[in-house]
């Protein structure tokens, strides 16, 4: 199979290598010419035999939209675009309609695996028609962890990114639970070997996971995590998961709380907690700490 790959950063670059290792002919384009196989997006399209499949791995939002708009002008009837970035599922329908006007197919694909995907393979959640999914199947098979696991045709266009969004929401909550457990073990002044406690959970317990493995690796490298500031960004998918829960009247308090905890991590001083301290002083004369 021949495939074009747009975006050769941390994920895209490793995906190109894994696809090639799987026997596919990959033509890659990136604005960083040191990474790119061709000089322009038009050159990438010209280098592929028809009908073409072009997989887009660029940041969600405007970069993805601009890439798909340009591809709509470059590709021909019967070609296909795959959006493998972290796009919001509502964008997928817009992009699918734009491409359909030129009789170009569209598949959205949530990709999970991070920097370890090259070695371990990627979990893939795809949305689109059965016919379009079949056109990309050799690429899915090369990227997935093995022949039996790690790929799902989730449903119609948008379902792949929606599934990946919920996956990331769950990831937020799992990470928050491990983080709170780490802080409690560290603060209790009772457990002497916090890293070893987490390490002991990796085998035989119901809380074992790859995330736990990664946390233990980080703790072994930096016990107490003194080298890392407690600041955590969010990719956007946590917010979208909470919004989708509200739209569908689904209670998701754990995921919501994990998202809000990330917001708290970015504050040098919490205005909300300042207000609480002020109220406690006013009604009960409780001691407060000066900003000095």
Secondary structure, DSSP 8 states (H G I E B T S, - for coil): -EEEEE--SHHHHHHHHHHHHTT-EEEEE-SSTTT-SSSSHHHHHHHS-SS-EEEE-S-TTHHHHHHHHHHHHH--TT-EEEE-S---HHHHHHHHHHHHTTT-EEEEEEEE-GGGHHHH--EEEEES-HHHHHHHHHHHHHHSSSSSSSEEEEESTTHHHHHHHHHHHHHHHHHHHHHHHHHHHHHSS--S-HHHHHHHTTTTSTT--HHHHHHHHHHHHSGGGTTS-S-----SHHHHHHHHHHHTT---HHHHHHHHHHHHHT-SS-HHHHHHHHHHHHHH--------
